[in-house]
Amino acid sequence: MVPDVSTGSDTRGLIAYLFGPGRRDEHTDPHIVAAWDLAGAPDPGRDPEATYSQLAKRLDAHVDLRTRELGGRKPSQHVWHCPVRTAPGDRYLTDTEWTEVARRILHATGIAPEGDEKACWWIAVRHADDHIHIMATTVRADGRRPRTHQDGRRAQAECRRIEAEFGLRRLKFGDLTAPRTSTGAERAKAERQGQTVTARQWLRERAYAVAAAVHTEADYFTVLQSLGIKVKTRLGPETGDIIGYSLAAPGDTNAAGEPVWYGGSKLAPDLSINRLRERLPNQKVADHPQNVSDPATPWRHITTVIHASHTVLDSGDDATAQGHLAAFGDALHNIASATTGPHRTELRAAAMAFNRARRSAIRADHQAATALREAARELAYASNQPGGLAIALLFATVHLARAATKWHEQRGHEQQAAAAEEAFRHLQSTYQQAATPVLADLARRAPRATTARRYEQDVRAALPDHADRILTDPNWTALATTLAHAETAGHNPRRLLAEVAAQRELDSAEHPAEVLTWRITAQPNRRTQAARSRNTISETSPTSATPRSSATPADTRPEERRRYR
């Protein structure tokens, strides 16, 4: 059951909408199901003699008295409006049940406390099977305004209790950090145009994806415009600095043919200009020549940093942990953008789901998550790296998404926990599809028996407390093959096992050999590194030819933009 509190100043206009045909003739049998005084409230839906103006005049009686007391100045935003809708799949409530719902919400929000004879006057109108509209004028009979502080949150809490008592679908408690939902008009418009999402939703996801990849505020607006999105900035009167912005989707216009604008904060709280500036460094980062010479570096880097974020979630520093969850949201968008093939759709779904889990009422320390956010941006400019390394990254994201779910659950963030769980399911599905054939192939290419026995001894020496579980894990053969590859790449197997095991505890791992396989896969090839280092020294010496130039973010940005199309 979803309440949506808002205020306005046009009593008759709202009444005309509630009892009218609707924007798409969707209203059926509009009528009053409850009111402050059913006998005294004209019902245009049942009484052909009743008019909208008569009902508006009755509701505005206290407002008009207060207006005269104020010397002709009408109280601001005196119309309180709260649609209440049952969740999809719920049974349809009777008029009697909706009456109880309306009275309980009015009591909880302070508009009309039970037994208060001087409370605001109100009506509840039903014009569809699945919802009602509660409308009140917020001047009491004693001339005072009602105490409606946090009325939206109180309405939500009362709806959770009503759901339990009425046997309805139990929705999650919110913390006022959720983005605005699309209006009925926006959904109807998308449906008419054959779109699966509204313009608001489409802009929100594009804004998140672009913000995750760019390095500066200027780049943010430039890339959005390259996608055909219209950008309108608001400048401060004295400094001329940008103090706000709005976006309009391509082809999204109103009846007059003008763009339909959505402010950044109206798309999502953390897309406001001030929240964006907390996350954007607002300066070009230095080029990383090693990223060009070794395309695998960004993938290894972000895998390592994501593993480290587990420790942050366990640290007890909530501000730092929230900062890392916001950065992880950026990473998911860039992982999806950098991935080609059949898994991209599922990864994008994970990133979109996690958008709700990246913020809560806890103020994030974004500076503490700089390493993760910069690693995510590096990936936005990286070439695709198929194979085991990409799967190692997926494996890391699966476990951090699960850790994020538990972190939010422990703090009572129900909506965020549900969003993180949804992202986890998408990531887990992608990982299983990608990893199963690779693990099977590693098992088929097992090392010789003598080599495998040597690795078994290395496991028992390096990880004596976990050796039995590792060696009986169905993925032990795949781990042995991975150790052989690592040894060829210049690693000492015993030392490497100890190093990767120290990244995070193995006690909770259901399949420790699988965990170690992907941690080892993410390690660099030492022989290749040494060879590349020798080549770099040779090429930059005075006797060498012209040094190679490294790619810059500007060189890769056109490719980055194409990813968002």
ZALUM-790391 format. One record per residue (C-alpha): x, y, z; residue in three letters. Coordinates in steps of 0.1 Angstrom, whole numbers, padded with zeros to 4 digits, always signed. Last residue first. Layout:
XYZALA ...
//
This chain:
+0236+0045-0268ARG +0255+0045-0235TYR +0285+0025-0248ARG +0289+0049-0277ARG +0298+0076-0253ARG +0327+0056-0239GLU +0340+0050-0274GLU +0340+0087-0280PRO +0358+0092-0246ARG +0387+0070-0254THR +0410+0096-0270ASP +0399+0122-0245ALA +0408+0099-0216PRO +0443+0098-0229THR +0460+0071-0249ALA +0498+0067-0244SER +0524+0079-0268SER +0553+0056-0276ARG +0587+0072-0272PRO +0605+0082-0304THR +0633+0057-0310ALA +0658+0047-0284SER +0692+0061-0277THR +0682+0085-0250PRO +0663+0057-0231SER +0625+0058-0231THR +0620+0028-0253GLU +0645+0007-0235SER +0631+0014-0200ILE +0596+0007-0213THR +0607-0026-0229ASN +0623-0037-0196ARG +0591-0029-0177SER +0570-0048-0202ARG +0592-0079-0198ALA +0590-0077-0160ALA +0552-0072-0161GLN +0548-0101-0186THR +0568-0124-0163ARG +0548-0112-0133ARG +0514-0120-0148ASN +0491-0100-0125PRO +0467-0115-0099GLN +0430-0116-0107ALA +0431-0152-0115THR +0445-0160-0081ILE +0414-0144-0064ARG +0392-0163-0089TRP +0406-0197-0081THR +0408-0190-0044LEU +0371-0184-0041VAL +0364-0216-0062GLU +0386-0236-0039ALA +0369-0222-0008PRO +0334-0234-0020HIS +0309-0225+0008GLU +0331-0196+0019ALA +0323-0184+0055SER +0356-0196+0069ASP +0376-0182+0040LEU +0385-0149+0055GLU +0395-0120+0033ARG +0426-0108+0014GLN +0447-0131+0035ALA +0438-0162+0014ALA +0452-0143-0017VAL +0486-0139+0000GLU +0489-0174+0015ALA +0480-0190-0018LEU +0505-0169-0036LEU +0533-0178-0013ARG +0527-0215-0018ARG +0522-0212-0056PRO +0554-0190-0062ASN +0543-0167-0090HIS +0562-0162-0123GLY +0534-0165-0149ALA +0540-0202-0153THR +0534-0206-0116GLU +0501-0187-0120ALA +0490-0210-0148HIS +0498-0241-0127ALA +0479-0225-0098LEU +0449-0220-0120THR +0450-0257-0131THR +0451-0267-0094ALA +0422-0244-0087LEU +0401-0260-0115ALA +0410-0294-0100THR +0398-0282-0065TRP +0365-0270-0078ASN +0344-0299-0064PRO +0359-0289-0029ASP +0375-0318-0012THR +0410-0303-0014LEU +0398-0269-0003ILE +0378-0282+0027ARG +0407-0303+0039ASP +0432-0275+0035ALA +0413-0248+0054HIS +0432-0247+0087ASP +0465-0258+0071PRO +0465-0229+0046LEU +0500-0224+0033ALA +0515-0258+0041ALA +0484-0279+0033ARG +0478-0259+0001VAL +0514-0262-0010ASP +0513-0300-0004GLN +0482-0302-0026GLU +0501-0281-0052TYR +0528-0308-0052ARG +0502-0335-0055ARG +0487-0317-0086ALA +0522-0315-0102THR +0528-0352-0098THR +0493-0360-0111ALA +0498-0339-0142ARG +0480-0306-0144PRO +0442-0304-0150ALA +0430-0291-0184ARG +0395-0306-0181ARG +0390-0289-0147ALA +0399-0255-0162LEU +0374-0261-0189ASP +0347-0269-0164ALA +0355-0238-0144LEU +0352-0218-0176VAL +0319-0234-0186PRO +0303-0227-0152THR +0318-0192-0148ALA +0298-0171-0173ALA +0263-0184-0167GLN +0269-0187-0129GLN +0283-0151-0128TYR +0254-0136-0147THR +0229-0153-0125SER +0248-0142-0094GLN +0249-0106-0106LEU +0212-0104-0113HIS +0204-0120-0080ARG +0228-0097-0061PHE +0212-0066-0077ALA +0178-0078-0064GLU +0193-0083-0030GLU +0208-0049-0030ALA +0174-0034-0039ALA +0157-0053-0011ALA +0183-0042+0014ALA +0179-0006+0002GLN +0141-0007+0007GLN +0144-0023+0041GLU +0172-0001+0056HIS +0169-0015+0091GLY +0206-0010+0099ARG +0214-0048+0100GLN +0194-0052+0067GLU +0215-0026+0050HIS +0248-0043+0058TRP +0233-0077+0050LYS +0223-0066+0015THR +0256-0048+0010ALA +0275-0080+0019ALA +0255-0099-0008ARG +0263-0071-0033ALA +0300-0074-0023LEU +0299-0112-0029HIS +0284-0110-0063VAL +0307-0081-0073THR +0339-0101-0065ALA +0327-0131-0086PHE +0319-0108-0115LEU +0355-0094-0113LEU +0369-0129-0113ALA +0347-0136-0143ILE +0362-0106-0162ALA +0396-0120-0154LEU +0388-0155-0165GLY +0378-0146-0201GLY +0371-0114-0218PRO +0389-0081-0213GLN +0370-0053-0232ASN +0390-0022-0236SER +0393+0003-0207ALA +0379+0038-0205TYR +0349+0030-0183ALA +0372+0007-0163LEU +0394+0035-0152GLU +0363+0052-0139ARG +0355+0023-0116ALA +0390+0023-0103ALA +0386+0060-0096GLU +0354+0053-0076ARG +0370+0024-0057LEU +0401+0044-0047ALA +0380+0075-0038THR +0358+0057-0014ALA +0369+0076+0018ALA +0363+0109-0001GLN +0327+0099-0006HIS +0319+0099+0031ASP +0282+0091+0029ALA +0255+0107+0050ARG +0234+0079+0065ILE +0198+0085+0055ALA +0204+0059+0027SER +0222+0058-0006ARG +0237+0032-0030ARG +0209+0006-0024ALA +0183+0023-0046ARG +0208+0025-0075ASN +0215-0012-0070PHE +0186-0022-0092ALA +0198-0001-0121MET +0233-0016-0118ALA +0220-0052-0116ALA +0197-0046-0146ALA +0227-0033-0165ARG +0246-0065-0156LEU +0217-0086-0169GLU +0216-0068-0202THR +0254-0069-0206ARG +0257-0106-0202HIS +0249-0116-0238PRO +0280-0100-0253GLY +0301-0070-0244THR +0311-0058-0210THR +0326-0023-0205ALA +0292-0006-0201SER +0280-0032-0175ALA +0312-0029-0155ILE +0309+0009-0157ASN +0274+0008-0142HIS +0283-0017-0115LEU +0314+0005-0106ALA +0292+0035-0101ASP +0270+0016-0077GLY +0301+0004-0059PHE +0311+0040-0054ALA +0278+0046-0036ALA +0283+0015-0015LEU +0318+0027-0007HIS +0305+0060+0006GLY +0279+0042+0027GLN +0307+0022+0043ALA +0328+0053+0050THR +0298+0069+0067ALA +0289+0037+0086ASP +0323+0032+0101ASP +0316-0002+0118GLY +0345-0018+0100SER +0327-0048+0084ASP +0315-0028+0054LEU +0351-0015+0050VAL +0365-0050+0050THR +0343-0060+0022HIS +0355-0030+0002SER +0389-0046-0001ALA +0376-0072-0025HIS +0361-0044-0046ILE +0395-0027-0047VAL +0412-0059-0060THR +0386-0065-0087THR +0388-0028-0097ILE +0426-0030-0102HIS +0425-0063-0120ARG +0400-0050-0146TRP +0419-0017-0150PRO +0452-0036-0155THR +0440-0061-0181ALA +0445-0037-0210PRO +0482-0037-0204ASP +0501-0012-0225SER +0473+0013-0224VAL +0466+0009-0187ASN +0503+0011-0180GLN +0504+0046-0196PRO +0481+0059-0168HIS +0470+0094-0178ASP +0467+0119-0150ALA +0432+0126-0138VAL +0413+0156-0152LYS +0397+0177-0126GLN +0362+0180-0111ASN +0369+0151-0086PRO +0332+0141-0090LEU +0316+0125-0060ARG +0308+0154-0038GLU +0301+0175-0069ARG +0273+0151-0078LEU +0256+0156-0044ARG +0257+0194-0050ASN +0243+0192-0085ILE +0215+0170-0076SER +0218+0134-0088LEU +0221+0120-0053ASP +0185+0128-0045PRO +0172+0111-0076ALA +0154+0123-0108LEU +0139+0153-0089LYS +0173+0162-0076SER +0186+0165-0112GLY +0156+0187-0122GLY +0133+0171-0149TYR +0123+0192-0179TRP +0096+0183-0204VAL +0107+0200-0236PRO +0082+0223-0253GLU +0058+0211-0281GLY +0028+0230-0265ALA +0012+0197-0255ALA +0044+0187-0236ASN +0076+0173-0251THR +0098+0142-0248ASP +0115+0139-0282GLY +0149+0134-0267PRO +0147+0133-0229ALA +0149+0166-0210ALA +0174+0174-0182LEU +0175+0200-0155SER +0203+0217-0137TYR +0212+0235-0105GLY +0236+0260-0089ILE +0259+0265-0118ILE +0282+0294-0111ASP +0274+0329-0123GLY +0287+0343-0090THR +0260+0368-0082GLU +0228+0356-0097PRO +0237+0319-0094GLY +0232+0300-0126LEU +0206+0273-0135ARG +0216+0248-0162THR +0195+0234-0189LYS +0206+0201-0206VAL +0188+0184-0235LYS +0196+0147-0239ILE +0207+0137-0274GLY +0233+0112-0261LEU +0260+0137-0269SER +0242+0162-0246GLN +0246+0138-0216LEU +0283+0134-0225VAL +0288+0172-0224THR +0269+0177-0192PHE +0290+0151-0173TYR +0322+0162-0190ASP +0317+0197-0175ALA +0312+0183-0140GLU +0345+0164-0143THR +0358+0129-0144HIS +0332+0110-0163VAL +0322+0073-0160ALA +0299+0070-0130ALA +0281+0103-0137ALA +0273+0090-0172VAL +0257+0058-0159ALA +0237+0076-0132TYR +0224+0103-0156ALA +0214+0076-0182ARG +0195+0057-0155GLU +0176+0088-0143ARG +0169+0100-0178LEU +0152+0068-0187TRP +0132+0066-0155GLN +0119+0102-0159ARG +0111+0096-0196ALA +0090+0066-0186THR +0100+0030-0192VAL +0087+0003-0216THR +0080+0028-0243GLN +0052+0023-0269GLY +0044+0060-0271GLN +0010+0056-0256ARG +0025+0035-0228GLU +0051+0061-0221ALA +0025+0088-0219LYS +0003+0067-0196ALA +0033+0062-0173ARG +0041+0099-0172GLU +0004+0108-0165ALA +0003+0082-0137GLY +0033+0099-0121THR +0068+0083-0122SER +0082+0076-0088THR +0104+0102-0070ARG +0137+0088-0059PRO +0140+0071-0026ALA +0158+0088+0002THR +0128+0094+0025LEU +0137+0065+0048ASP +0114+0038+0034GLY +0098+0009+0051PHE +0093-0020+0027LYS +0060-0033+0013LEU +0040-0061+0029ARG +0014-0074+0004ARG -0020-0072+0019LEU -0035-0093+0048GLY -0056-0065+0061PHE -0039-0063+0095GLU -0003-0065+0081ALA -0010-0041+0052GLU -0027-0016+0076ILE +0005-0016+0098ARG +0027-0009+0069ARG +0002+0018+0057CYS +0005+0035+0091GLU +0043+0037+0087ALA +0040+0052+0052GLN +0015+0078+0064ALA +0039+0088+0092ARG +0068+0092+0067ARG +0047+0114+0045GLY +0034+0134+0074ASP +0069+0143+0084GLN +0057+0174+0102HIS +0019+0177+0096THR +0009+0197+0127ARG -0025+0211+0116PRO -0029+0248+0109ARG -0049+0268+0134ARG -0081+0286+0127GLY -0101+0268+0155ASP -0121+0249+0128ALA -0088+0237+0114ARG -0071+0250+0083VAL -0054+0224+0061THR -0080+0217+0035THR -0082+0179+0030ALA -0081+0154+0002MET -0077+0116+0004ILE -0076+0099-0030HIS -0085+0062-0032ILE -0069+0032-0048HIS -0071-0002-0064ASP -0106-0005-0079ASP -0108+0030-0093ALA -0127+0063-0087HIS -0127+0064-0049ARG -0128+0097-0031VAL -0119+0104+0005ALA -0130+0137+0019ILE -0116+0162+0044TRP -0123+0189+0069TRP -0095+0198+0092CYS -0099+0189+0129ALA -0119+0209+0154LYS -0139+0179+0167GLU -0108+0159+0174ASP -0120+0124+0182GLY -0096+0107+0159GLU -0069+0131+0147PRO -0078+0148+0114ALA -0047+0161+0095ILE -0022+0148+0121GLY -0006+0123+0097THR -0015+0093+0117ALA -0052+0104+0122HIS -0056+0111+0085LEU -0040+0078+0076ILE -0063+0059+0100ARG -0094+0077+0087ARG -0086+0070+0051ALA -0078+0033+0057VAL -0110+0028+0077GLU -0130+0043+0049THR -0111+0022+0023TRP -0123-0009+0043GLU -0159+0002+0041THR -0156+0010+0004ASP -0144-0026-0001THR -0107-0034-0008LEU -0096-0050-0040TYR -0072-0079-0035ARG -0035-0073-0038ASP -0017-0084-0070GLY -0002-0050-0078PRO +0002-0030-0045ALA -0027-0010-0030THR -0029+0027-0037ARG -0033+0056-0014VAL -0035+0091-0030PRO -0027+0118-0005CYS -0037+0155-0011HIS -0035+0184+0013TRP -0049+0217+0000VAL -0038+0248+0020HIS -0006+0254+0001GLN -0003+0290+0014SER -0031+0305+0036PRO -0052+0330+0016LYS -0044+0366+0021ARG -0076+0387+0023GLY -0068+0405+0055GLY -0054+0375+0074LEU -0086+0371+0094GLU -0106+0371+0061ARG -0084+0343+0048THR -0088+0323+0080ARG -0126+0324+0075LEU -0122+0314+0038ASP -0099+0285+0048VAL -0124+0273+0074HIS -0152+0271+0048ALA -0129+0258+0020ASP -0142+0222+0022LEU -0178+0235+0019ARG -0170+0258-0010LYS -0151+0231-0028ALA -0181+0208-0025LEU -0204+0234-0039GLN -0180+0243-0067SER -0177+0207-0078TYR -0215+0204-0081THR -0242+0184-0063ALA -0275+0181-0081GLU -0266+0148-0097PRO -0259+0133-0063ASP -0237+0102-0064ARG -0204+0113-0080GLY -0209+0150-0072PRO -0211+0141-0035ASP -0220+0171-0014PRO -0203+0168+0021ALA -0226+0177+0050GLY -0242+0143+0055ALA -0209+0125+0050LEU -0193+0147+0077ASP -0154+0146+0079TRP -0157+0124+0048ALA -0157+0088+0036ALA -0164+0068+0005VAL -0170+0098-0018ILE -0177+0088-0054HIS -0161+0083-0088PRO -0178+0054-0107ASP -0149+0047-0131THR -0119+0069-0138HIS -0097+0057-0167GLU -0110+0082-0193ASP -0074+0087-0203ARG -0066+0119-0183ARG -0094+0112-0158GLY -0131+0111-0164PRO -0138+0138-0137GLY -0147+0133-0100PHE -0111+0134-0087LEU -0099+0158-0114TYR -0127+0183-0108ALA -0121+0180-0070ILE -0084+0189-0076LEU -0093+0220-0095GLY -0119+0231-0070ARG -0094+0231-0041THR -0065+0247-0059ASP -0037+0255-0035SER -0014+0225-0034GLY +0001+0199-0011THR +0016+0164-0016SER +0015+0131+0002VAL +0019+0098-0018ASP +0006+0067+0001PRO +0016+0032-0012VAL +0000+0000+0000MET 
//
